[in-house]
Amino acid sequence: MQFKSFVVPLFGNDSDEDEFNLFLRQHRVISVNRDLIEHNGSRCWIFLVEYLNSDSDSSVDSFSDSKKKGRVDYKKILNPDDFDIFSKLREVRKKIAEEKGIPVYAVLTNDQLSDVVTKRITTKSALKEIPGIGDQKVGLSVPILDFMNKLVDESKKSSEEVASTNEKSE
């Protein structure tokens, strides 16, 4: 069993949060303790992660390699249509964050946003099923759900129009 700590500023770039999320995804986590602290003159979350030490060093190596490679490239991970939706949702998220005076990751992280897109999430209950999303993030994400609902409705209308056209041509 091992421990690792992370300091994530409330306001700042996403790299610290991305590193933390990557670590969580790549390790068998036993527990996470968090506290809000003052660090170098700014407010930050400090996380202490207790995790199992793997039998092989491959997970540690892959973690180090991924840090060297940088951030996740969602354009490579998502198909072109999903990436287009993801990009539009990032704009919606940015607007929410600016209106509330909070960092964008406090609304939803990029990983959470990508889950919304790929799973076509349109309800608050489905949104809560994504790891790390509670009532506060659900409340902030209403415009994102509205966008997804509009997208799904437009998709259904298009499908109905195509079906109607096919029936007429027969």
N, C-alpha and C positions, 0 to 999 in steps of 0.2 A: 504494500500500500504506500502511495506517495501523495505529496501535497504540492500544489502550484498556486501561486497567487497572481492576480491580474488587477491592474488599476485602469479603470475606464472613465475618462472625464465625461461629465454630464454634457458639456458643450465642447465640440472639437471635431477632429476628423474621425472617420469610421475605422481606421486601421487597427486601433486597440480593440474595438468591439469585434472586428472581423477575426483578429488573432484569437480572441477568447472563444468565439463561436466555433472556429475551426478546431481548436483544442477540444472543446466539448464533443464535437462530432467524431473525433478520431480516438477518443479514449473511453474506457468503461468507467463512468463517473459514479461514485458512491454517494457523495453529497457535495453541495455547494452552499457555502455561507457567504452572506453579503452584508456590507455596511456602507453607509454614506459617510464620507470623510472629507476633510479639507486637506488637499495635497498640493504643495507648491503654489499656494494662493488661490486654488480653484477647487470647486466641489467635484468629487469623484465617487464612483462606486468602487469598492475594493471587494474582490471575490477571492475566496479561498476554496480551491477545488481539491477534494479528496478523491483519488482515483486508483484503480488497480494497476499494478505494475504488470505489463504484458510479459509473457514468456519469451517472446522474441523482441528484438529491437526494431523491427520493421515499422511499427507504428510511430516510434520516435523519429526514425529516419524520414518517413513520409511527411511527418509534421515539419521537420526542419526543411525538407525540400520544398514543401508548399509555401513556407514563409519566404524562401528565397525567390520563388516564382512570383510572389505578390498576390494581388487580389483575385477573386473569382471572376472569370470572364463569362458573364451570363449570355453574351451573344453566341458563345461557343456551346454553352450548356443547353440553352432553350432553342426550340425550333424558331424560324423566322416570324411566324405569326405570334407565338407566345412572347418573343422578345419585343415585338412591337407593342403589345399590351403591357408588358413589364415596363417599358420606357414611359408609356403614358401614365401608368400608375405611379411611377417615380415622380412625375411632375405633380400629380395630385397629392402625393405624400409631402412633397416639398412645400406646396401651398399650405397644407394643414400645419406643418411645422413652423412656417413663417408666421401664420396667424396666431399660433399658440405660443410662439417664442421658445420653442424647444428644438432639440436636434432631430434630424429626420429619423434616426434609428429609435428614438423614443416613440415614434408613431408605429413603424414596423421596420425590421431590418430587411436588407436585401434578400436574405434567405427566406424570411417569412413572406415577403412580397412575391417571390418566385413561387412559393407554395400556393398562394392565392391564385396566381395565374394558371399554373399547371393543373390544379385541382378544381379550377373554375368555382371558387368559393363565392357564395352570394348571400350567406346568412351569418348572423352573429354566432349562432351555435357551432356552425362549421368552422368559423374563424377561431373560436376558442379551442378547437381541437389541435391547432398548430402549437407545437411546443414554444413556451415563452410568451404566449398571448393570454392575458387575463382581461378582466373587466375594463381596466383603464385603457389598454390598447384597443379593445373592441370599440369603446366609446369614441376614441380618436379616429378610428378607421371607418366610420359611417360613410363618408364621401367615397372611400375606396369600394365599399360594398355597393353603393349606389352606382358607381361606374361599372362594376362587374355585372350588376343586374341589368343595366341598360344594354351592355354588350351581349348578354345572354338573350335578352328580349329581341334585339336586332338580328341575332343569329337565327332565332326561331322563326321570325318573320321571313327572313331570306329563304329558309328551308321550306316554309309553307308556300311561298311564291313559286319556288322551283317545282314543288310537288303539284301545285295548281296548274302551272304551265305544262308539265308532263301529262297531266290528266286531259287537258284540252287538246294536246297534240295527238293523243291516242284516239 
